[in-house]
Amino acid sequence: MDEPAFAPLDRSLQTRPVMVEWTLERKRNACLWGPISPELVRADTQVIERPGWYQTITPSTSGTCNEVVLSQVEDRDAERVIDETIATYRAHGLPTKWCVGYWTRPEDFGERLARRGFESWAVRGMGCSTSLELSAAWDIAVRQVNEQGLERHLAVVMQGWGVPPTELDVWRGTYLARLRAQPCVNYYFEALLQDEVVGTASLILRGDSAYLMGAQVLETARGRGVYRALIRARLEFLCARGIEYATTQAREATSAPRLQHLGFETLFESKCYLLGA
Ligand SMILES: CC(C)(COP(=O)(O)OP(=O)(O)OC[C@H]1O[C@@H](n2cnc3c(N)ncnc32)[C@H](O)[C@@H]1OP(=O)(O)O)[C@@H](O)C(=O)NCCC(=O)NCCS
């Protein structure tokens, strides 16, 4: 068999002991591998994972856990792999989402997807020390979500992300399983303005770093510092647990410039590609 023409993705960098210096390479790895976890998939998610490849297929939802996150293939195989992947998602009536970044091979993968009519948007891998100090508006409170408050929380999550009501049972089951998991690695937060939940966010612990996810603020409450408060609360939560570094993958059109403004650093630039079902 031919030797691979590229270095295999190195997952081991995630699990180094706490005292190791946070080099750019280590931060990038934490950010890239942050959302790649069995604790983030749905009950019916099929995970296809092998060296240089990570893909999820989830028939119960079109919005999440349906993507090719890592793809390293030989140049000569790229078009066939794209054909097969699109066909797999279409067989489930699902769109095809593909993440393309510094890790993807061949290097012209993005152009290949664009030629086939995929639309794309820019993403930034970002991170910051959890000791970053942020102020917060006096009238915004943030609290951690538990089982008792789950229905109210989910109502705002679904409203904010425009999730169809038909998916509520699946979402509830997913959240409950994660809240009850031992050890617990997924944590959910909500922001309140005058006792109304107006924003939601979550994180997943990934060893000595954490990955921030899913922040959204209801339209009526935007521009008042709710997102800042959700970032601040999650960083404080992590810092108090001795987790030193937080990462996220942020859309250029929404959260990336805001995170930069708040003090996050850019670790890599990537793109997401989407082709309808
Ligand atoms: C992105 C989103 C979460 C922002 O929420 P928000 O509560 O309006 O954000 P905030 O008011 O806390 O703003 C955060 C900071 O970014 C700043 N900011 C706003 N627009 C900015 C821009 N284009 N560039 C740089 N900074 C910007 C704000 O001034 C604020 O800083 P300040 O507190 O020092 O004034 C919200 O628009 C949203 O829910 N969008 C839809 C879901 C989404 O895209 N989520 C992002 C996750 S992928």
The ligand as an ORCA input file, in Angstrom:
! r2SCAN-3c Opt
* xyz 0 1
  C     -24.437     36.335     17.721
  C     -25.385     36.620     18.901
  C     -25.304     35.453     19.885
  C     -24.927     37.922     19.597
  O     -25.720     38.125     20.753
  P     -25.879     39.566     21.474
  O     -26.404     39.338     22.836
  O     -26.614     40.490     20.584
  O     -24.364     40.020     21.582
  P     -23.788     41.091     22.608
  O     -24.730     42.254     22.734
  O     -23.431     40.408     23.898
  O     -22.491     41.521     21.873
  C     -21.251     40.982     22.175
  C     -20.177     42.027     21.933
  O     -19.872     42.065     20.538
  C     -19.861     43.428     20.104
  N     -20.195     43.410     18.688
  C     -21.407     43.401     18.105
  N     -21.280     43.349     16.778
  C     -19.957     43.307     16.515
  C     -19.191     43.220     15.330
  N     -19.774     43.164     14.115
  N     -17.843     43.197     15.425
  C     -17.242     43.240     16.621
  N     -17.922     43.315     17.803
  C     -19.264     43.353     17.724
  C     -20.878     44.103     20.959
  O     -20.703     45.493     20.987
  C     -20.588     43.438     22.304
  O     -19.448     44.011     22.914
  P     -19.617     45.067     24.159
  O     -20.349     44.297     25.225
  O     -18.195     45.390     24.495
  O     -20.413     46.216     23.605
  C     -26.856     36.826     18.411
  O     -26.861     37.770     17.383
  C     -27.528     35.554     17.920
  O     -28.115     34.815     18.703
  N     -27.450     35.255     16.620
  C     -28.086     34.037     16.065
  C     -27.410     32.766     16.562
  C     -25.927     32.773     16.290
  O     -25.493     33.126     15.212
  N     -25.130     32.367     17.275
  C     -23.669     32.369     17.169
  C     -23.126     31.012     17.436
  S     -22.590     30.228     15.927
*
